[in-house]
Structures are given as C-alpha cells and as structure tokens.
Amino acid sequence: MFDGLLFDLDGTLWDSVDAICISWRRVLERRAPELAGLMTRENVTSCMGMLLPDIVKKVLPDLPPEQVQPVLKELLEEENAYVAVHGGVLYPQVPETLELLARDYPLCIVSNCQAGYIEAFFQAHGLEQYFTDYENPGRTGKAKADNIALVVERNGMKHPLYIGDTQGDYNAASAAGVPFLHAAYGFGAIDREVPFVEQFSAIPAAVRRLSPP
C-alpha cells in the first residue's frame, strides 16, 4: 500500500483565488493603481500551478522589470496576512476526508507557494494536525519536483502518491518518480489519461484502488 500521500494546495485542498485577488489588489492600489483592475478571478485562475515570479509577469505584464521583485515581496506578505485571517474556500468534505486519511497514511503538502502560505492555510482552517510535513520553493528555492523528492526522502517513504490538479503537478510528480492522482475538480487538465477523482471525498477510495500490493 502507499506509505504517504502528498497534496498540492491550491486547486486540490482549497480555492484561494478570491483571497489572492483581494490581497494583491490592495497592494496594487498603493503601488500601481492603474494595474489593480487586472487582479480578476479569471486572470489569477489561469496562472494556478505556476511559480510566483511567472504569475506576476503574466498577470502584470506592464510592471517594469525592476519593480517585479519588490512588488512581489509586498504582494506575498499581504497575501499571507490576509489568508491567515480570512482563509480560502475549502473543497467539500476536506476536513472529514483528511481526518479519515490521516488514520492510515502520513499526509504532506508540497506546493509552489511562498514561505508562510501553508502556515497561513493551517492558521485559517485549523488543519495542521493532519499533516506531518510540508514544503515549498519559498523555503527551499527548489522546483516542485525537487521538493516532492525532498519530502519523500525526509519522511522515508518508499511508495508515496502525489495528488494535484494541474499539468505542472503531474510533470513534477513524474519527474520525482511518484505516482499521480488528478484532482479533476481543481484548476487544471492533464494532457494524458491518468487516475482522477471528481471530488475530494473520493480520494480514500481512489487511494485504496491504486495502492500497490
């Protein structure tokens, strides 16, 4: 059977797009008011799964290059603070399903987010008790595939499963040599046939079905 489950965060455990839009818009209204209107749900959703500097470049293409890093720093600080208080929208039955899964498997999060974002998720929704480890490029400076491999090694997993919603998640899990389960209710599609679930509560049954002998 699997000896660990690794989850993506955005598009897999919750939808935080509206929280991101609100927090980023606050910063842009101070720093670049003419760009604040670009922070729409449609624009942000189209970037889910990308690295943060790439999101800024895509959503705010007119931001002068020399301003990208200082503005990004402020955006992420505001986002973490907002998310920690207001949270996002958990997908249906996430707490109940995590409680069930945590009885049988170590649960971890590997996300392409900034340092402090996963902690803000925990603070807002009180789900830290179900997870044994987490990682992100904000802490390690590594790509998602490397962070998946890092968490797998750190926790001594021999047969882990990665659960995510985007093509980038699939690519990263594949590069790390970890089987993949598609959260098809999330933000992305996969370019080939892969195992999938259409709701979070279906994950336990899918994990049992896919588990190696």
Secondary structure, 3 states (H helix, E strand, C coil): CCCEEEECCECCCEECHHHHHHHHHHHHHHHCHHHHHHCCHHHHHCCCCCCHHHHHHHHCCCCCHHHHHHHHHHHHHHHHHHHHHHCCEECCCHHHHHHHHHCCCCEEEECCCCCCHHHHHHHHHCCHHHCCEEECHHHHCCCHHHHHHHHHHHCCCCCEEEEECCHHHHHHHHHCCCCEEEECCCCCCCCCCCCEECCHHHHHHHHHHHCCC
